[in-house]
Amino acid sequence: MGMVLQYGLAFFWMCVIPVLSGGIFITVLAKQNRFLWVSALGTGLILNYSIYQVAAMIFVLLDGSFRLLTWIYIGVSLMMSLFGAYGWYGYFKKGRKNEEKRQEAYRWYKDPYFLMGAALVATQILVILRMSTPDKDDAFYTGLSSMSLSYDYVLKYSAYDGLMQMPVETRYIMAALPVYQASLSLMSKGLHTLIICHNLYPLFYMPLAYGLYCMLADRWMEKKEELGRFLLFFAFLHMFGNYYVFSPENFLITRIWQGKALFVTISLPFVWHFINRAWEAEGKKEAMTYWFLVAAGLMAGAFMGETGLYLNFLVVGVSALGNLVVRGKWKNCLFAAGSLLPEVLLMAVFLL
């Protein structure tokens, strides 16, 4: 019974709370109705990651308590989920009137290609659950999580040193992901961080990663019926992607609980999707909403690791340059620059 409660709490914090939190932006998310639940889970997860990142960096500077950080995050996360639940309530109250649009929706359960692709994804998840691949970085990441739980501090000493007396390097001290995973352990009544990382992250977030990539593909395809073929082909490629330890396919299937992998599989497609929606937004208010989500995605990238902190600058910069040339909307470039300000501040504090 205890294990059931632990897994139930982990599901609540890792899936239910993000989906509810995504309801805060249900008005703009519902404009792409086919992937509403994917975008809601992704948006809520990014919001929770960015909130945790800000709080964790404050606690690093103040040498604060890990458990106090966790309780503050619990309070803020529950508050966001309440606001999001109100947004979901309004959506279901008004959105059900769109019955004609719903009937024209893509019937994924009638598409054999989509079903075969989903079966390949399920096979990949089953393999990673049954045959977990060891990785040397686990000694560092899970070590940081265990140290937070044991000593009640936030990113203070490095887990690479067996004596645990060397300060964490600057490039690691800006990534709060291992501390967050320790908080998940605390919030799920002691479920071990290795179980959370090696079992629950693939189980919950591999489908999310595939969903985000499908959401991107959906905007590029002329025929929406080809989405099933894309999923099948994309999942098939990942079956043979373990050709290099840093390949994107390897990140998704074998290392999704680590920072670089989360950045490649969740943060990057999320940021790219909402950057493109921001350029196509109808009106200033809608554009600012999308750019706010981009800023949250950038902060979540920093939460995942130093790679996300730097590479997201290139993503936003290249996109801004391309859209300035093609569309000539220089005002949106100001919004793009504004979305980078939280990361600039973070880098200034910890690097300068």
KAWOMO-V58328 format. One record per residue. N is the residue number from 1. OMEGA is omega as a letter, one per 30 degrees, with the letter a starting at -180 (* if undefined). Layout:
BEGIN
N&OMEGA ; N&OMEGA
END
This chain:
BEGIN
1&l ; 2&l ; 3&l ; 4&l ; 5&a ; 6&l ; 7&l ; 8&l ; 9&l ; 10&l ; 11&l ; 12&a ; 13&a ; 14&a ; 15&a ; 16&a ; 17&l ; 18&l ; 19&l ; 20&a ; 21&l ; 22&l ; 23&l ; 24&a ; 25&a ; 26&a ; 27&a ; 28&l ; 29&a ; 30&l ; 31&l ; 32&a ; 33&a ; 34&a ; 35&a ; 36&a ; 37&l ; 38&a ; 39&l ; 40&l ; 41&l ; 42&l ; 43&l ; 44&l ; 45&l ; 46&l ; 47&l ; 48&l ; 49&a ; 50&l ; 51&l ; 52&a ; 53&a ; 54&a ; 55&a ; 56&l ; 57&l ; 58&a ; 59&l ; 60&a ; 61&a ; 62&a ; 63&a ; 64&a ; 65&l ; 66&a ; 67&l ; 68&l ; 69&a ; 70&a ; 71&l ; 72&l ; 73&l ; 74&a ; 75&a ; 76&a ; 77&l ; 78&l ; 79&l ; 80&a ; 81&l ; 82&l ; 83&l ; 84&l ; 85&l ; 86&l ; 87&l ; 88&l ; 89&l ; 90&l ; 91&a ; 92&l ; 93&a ; 94&a ; 95&a ; 96&a ; 97&a ; 98&a ; 99&a ; 100&l ; 101&a ; 102&a ; 103&l ; 104&a ; 105&l ; 106&a ; 107&a ; 108&a ; 109&l ; 110&a ; 111&a ; 112&l ; 113&l ; 114&a ; 115&l ; 116&l ; 117&l ; 118&l ; 119&l ; 120&l ; 121&l ; 122&l ; 123&l ; 124&l ; 125&l ; 126&l ; 127&a ; 128&l ; 129&a ; 130&a ; 131&a ; 132&a ; 133&l ; 134&l ; 135&a ; 136&a ; 137&l ; 138&l ; 139&l ; 140&a ; 141&l ; 142&l ; 143&l ; 144&l ; 145&a ; 146&l ; 147&l ; 148&a ; 149&a ; 150&a ; 151&l ; 152&l ; 153&a ; 154&l ; 155&a ; 156&a ; 157&a ; 158&l ; 159&l ; 160&a ; 161&a ; 162&l ; 163&l ; 164&a ; 165&l ; 166&l ; 167&l ; 168&l ; 169&a ; 170&a ; 171&l ; 172&a ; 173&l ; 174&a ; 175&a ; 176&a ; 177&l ; 178&l ; 179&l ; 180&l ; 181&l ; 182&l ; 183&l ; 184&l ; 185&l ; 186&a ; 187&l ; 188&l ; 189&l ; 190&l ; 191&a ; 192&a ; 193&l ; 194&l ; 195&l ; 196&a ; 197&a ; 198&a ; 199&a ; 200&l ; 201&l ; 202&a ; 203&a ; 204&a ; 205&l ; 206&l ; 207&l ; 208&l ; 209&l ; 210&l ; 211&l ; 212&l ; 213&l ; 214&l ; 215&l ; 216&a ; 217&a ; 218&a ; 219&a ; 220&a ; 221&l ; 222&l ; 223&a ; 224&a ; 225&a ; 226&a ; 227&l ; 228&l ; 229&l ; 230&a ; 231&l ; 232&a ; 233&a ; 234&l ; 235&l ; 236&l ; 237&a ; 238&l ; 239&a ; 240&a ; 241&a ; 242&a ; 243&a ; 244&a ; 245&a ; 246&l ; 247&l ; 248&l ; 249&l ; 250&l ; 251&a ; 252&a ; 253&a ; 254&a ; 255&a ; 256&l ; 257&a ; 258&a ; 259&a ; 260&a ; 261&l ; 262&l ; 263&a ; 264&a ; 265&a ; 266&a ; 267&a ; 268&l ; 269&l ; 270&a ; 271&a ; 272&l ; 273&a ; 274&l ; 275&a ; 276&l ; 277&l ; 278&l ; 279&a ; 280&a ; 281&l ; 282&l ; 283&a ; 284&a ; 285&l ; 286&l ; 287&l ; 288&l ; 289&l ; 290&a ; 291&l ; 292&l ; 293&l ; 294&l ; 295&l ; 296&l ; 297&l ; 298&l ; 299&l ; 300&l ; 301&l ; 302&l ; 303&a ; 304&l ; 305&a ; 306&l ; 307&l ; 308&a ; 309&a ; 310&a ; 311&l ; 312&l ; 313&l ; 314&a ; 315&a ; 316&a ; 317&l ; 318&l ; 319&l ; 320&l ; 321&a ; 322&a ; 323&l ; 324&l ; 325&a ; 326&a ; 327&a ; 328&a ; 329&a ; 330&l ; 331&l ; 332&l ; 333&l ; 334&l ; 335&l ; 336&l ; 337&l ; 338&l ; 339&a ; 340&a ; 341&l ; 342&l ; 343&l ; 344&l ; 345&l ; 346&l ; 347&a ; 348&a ; 349&a ; 350&a ; 351&a ; 352&*
END
